[in-house]
Amino acid sequence: MSDSCDQICFREARVEEILGLRWTILRAGLPREAASFEGDDEPTTHHFAAVKNNQIIACATFLRRPFDGEPGWQLRGMAVRANLQGTGVGKQLLEFAESFVVSRGESKLLWCNARVPASAFYVRQGWTIVGDPFEIPTAGPHVKMLKKTGG
């Protein structure tokens, strides 16, 4: 896709567009295939990108996945270029993506398995830690997080 904005643009993306960034930030040292997730190609899955100067600088994916038996959206593969972490682009992308999936009307429940070092970022965006830390092989310590949007 062509992006001709001078500022940062937020849009839906194809999974192929975001795999490079996902791999670089989240799966460094592993084979590139490790950046592909189960469900990436499902028709209900939505991939998002922040783009500047035709370069993807941040990405996130939301998959339709229940949480404790309730319909929900699971956030996976959120990544921001290392040199842009802490600049607000991740916050803006997350707001864009959350608004998009919630507007679908299927669920207002969002959840994720967040890396422990990233959990403070999600807390600042209104997410809540639910449960104790746990280990994901090859990805390190995580916590389950939840956000209920709109009433």
C-alpha positions as CSV (number, residue, x, y, z in Angstrom):
1,M,0.0,0.0,0.0
2,S,1.1,3.5,-0.7
3,D,1.2,6.0,2.2
4,S,1.8,9.6,1.2
5,C,1.4,11.4,4.5
6,D,4.1,13.7,5.9
7,Q,2.8,13.0,9.4
8,I,2.2,9.6,11.0
9,C,-0.7,7.8,9.5
10,F,-2.7,5.1,11.2
11,R,-4.4,2.5,9.1
12,E,-5.3,-1.2,8.7
13,A,-2.5,-3.2,7.2
14,R,-1.9,-6.6,5.6
15,V,0.0,-9.0,7.8
16,E,2.8,-9.2,5.2
17,E,3.5,-5.5,5.8
18,I,4.0,-5.8,9.5
19,L,5.9,-9.1,9.8
20,G,9.3,-7.5,9.4
21,L,8.8,-5.1,12.3
22,R,7.1,-7.7,14.5
23,W,10.1,-10.0,13.9
24,T,12.8,-7.3,14.5
25,I,11.2,-6.1,17.8
26,L,9.4,-9.2,19.2
27,R,11.2,-12.2,17.8
28,A,14.9,-11.1,17.4
29,G,17.2,-14.0,17.3
30,L,14.5,-16.4,16.2
31,P,13.6,-17.5,12.6
32,R,11.5,-15.0,10.7
33,E,8.6,-17.5,10.8
34,A,8.4,-17.0,14.5
35,A,6.8,-13.6,13.8
36,S,3.8,-15.2,12.2
37,F,1.0,-16.0,14.7
38,E,-1.8,-18.5,14.6
39,G,-4.9,-16.6,13.5
40,D,-3.1,-13.9,11.4
41,D,-5.0,-15.0,8.3
42,E,-8.4,-15.4,9.9
43,P,-11.0,-13.1,8.2
44,T,-12.0,-11.6,11.6
45,T,-8.3,-10.6,12.4
46,H,-7.3,-7.0,12.0
47,H,-3.7,-5.8,11.6
48,F,-2.8,-2.1,12.1
49,A,0.2,0.0,11.2
50,A,1.6,3.4,12.0
51,V,3.3,4.7,8.9
52,K,5.6,7.6,8.3
53,N,7.5,8.4,5.1
54,N,6.2,5.1,3.6
55,Q,7.8,3.1,6.5
56,I,5.9,1.1,9.0
57,I,7.0,2.3,12.4
58,A,4.6,0.5,14.7
59,C,2.1,-2.4,14.4
60,A,-0.5,-4.2,16.3
61,T,-2.9,-7.1,15.6
62,F,-6.3,-7.8,17.2
63,L,-7.8,-11.3,16.9
64,R,-11.3,-12.4,17.8
65,R,-10.6,-14.5,20.9
66,P,-12.8,-15.1,24.0
67,F,-11.6,-14.3,27.4
68,D,-13.0,-16.4,30.3
69,G,-15.9,-17.4,28.1
70,E,-16.8,-13.9,27.0
71,P,-16.4,-12.7,23.4
72,G,-13.3,-10.5,23.2
73,W,-10.5,-9.2,21.1
74,Q,-6.9,-10.3,21.8
75,L,-4.1,-7.9,21.2
76,R,-1.0,-9.6,19.8
77,G,2.2,-8.5,18.2
78,M,2.3,-4.9,19.2
79,A,5.7,-3.4,18.3
80,V,7.2,0.0,17.9
81,R,10.5,0.7,16.2
82,A,13.2,0.8,19.0
83,N,14.2,4.4,18.2
84,L,10.5,5.5,18.5
85,Q,9.5,3.8,21.7
86,G,8.4,6.3,24.3
87,T,7.4,8.9,21.7
88,G,3.6,8.3,21.9
89,V,3.3,6.6,18.5
90,G,2.4,3.3,20.3
91,K,-0.2,5.0,22.4
92,Q,-1.8,6.6,19.3
93,L,-1.7,3.3,17.3
94,L,-3.3,1.4,20.2
95,E,-6.1,4.1,20.5
96,F,-6.7,3.8,16.8
97,A,-6.8,0.0,16.8
98,E,-9.0,-0.3,20.0
99,S,-11.5,2.2,18.5
100,F,-11.6,0.3,15.3
101,V,-12.2,-3.2,16.7
102,V,-14.7,-1.9,19.4
103,S,-16.7,-0.1,16.6
104,R,-17.3,-3.5,15.0
105,G,-19.9,-4.1,17.7
106,E,-18.8,-7.6,18.5
107,S,-17.2,-7.0,21.8
108,K,-15.9,-4.2,24.1
109,L,-13.6,-6.6,25.9
110,L,-9.9,-6.4,25.0
111,W,-7.2,-8.6,26.4
112,C,-3.6,-9.5,25.9
113,N,-0.6,-11.4,27.2
114,A,1.8,-8.4,27.8
115,R,5.5,-8.7,28.3
116,V,6.2,-7.7,31.9
117,P,8.4,-4.7,30.9
118,A,5.6,-3.4,28.6
119,S,2.8,-3.8,31.2
120,A,3.3,-0.3,32.6
121,F,2.6,1.1,29.1
122,Y,-0.7,-0.8,28.9
123,V,-1.7,0.3,32.4
124,R,-1.3,3.9,31.3
125,Q,-3.7,3.2,28.4
126,G,-6.4,1.9,30.8
127,W,-5.6,-1.8,30.8
128,T,-5.5,-3.8,34.1
129,I,-3.2,-6.7,35.1
130,V,-5.3,-9.8,35.9
131,G,-3.3,-12.6,37.4
132,D,0.3,-13.5,38.2
133,P,3.3,-13.3,35.8
134,F,3.9,-16.4,33.7
135,E,6.6,-17.4,31.2
136,I,6.1,-17.7,27.5
137,P,9.0,-19.8,26.0
138,T,11.2,-17.7,23.7
139,A,9.3,-14.5,24.7
140,G,10.0,-14.2,28.5
141,P,7.8,-13.2,31.4
142,H,4.2,-12.0,30.7
143,V,1.1,-10.9,32.5
144,K,-2.5,-11.2,31.3
145,M,-4.1,-7.8,30.9
146,L,-7.7,-6.7,30.3
147,K,-9.5,-3.6,29.2
148,K,-13.3,-3.2,29.0
149,T,-14.3,-0.3,26.8
150,G,-17.5,1.7,26.8
151,G,-20.1,0.6,29.4
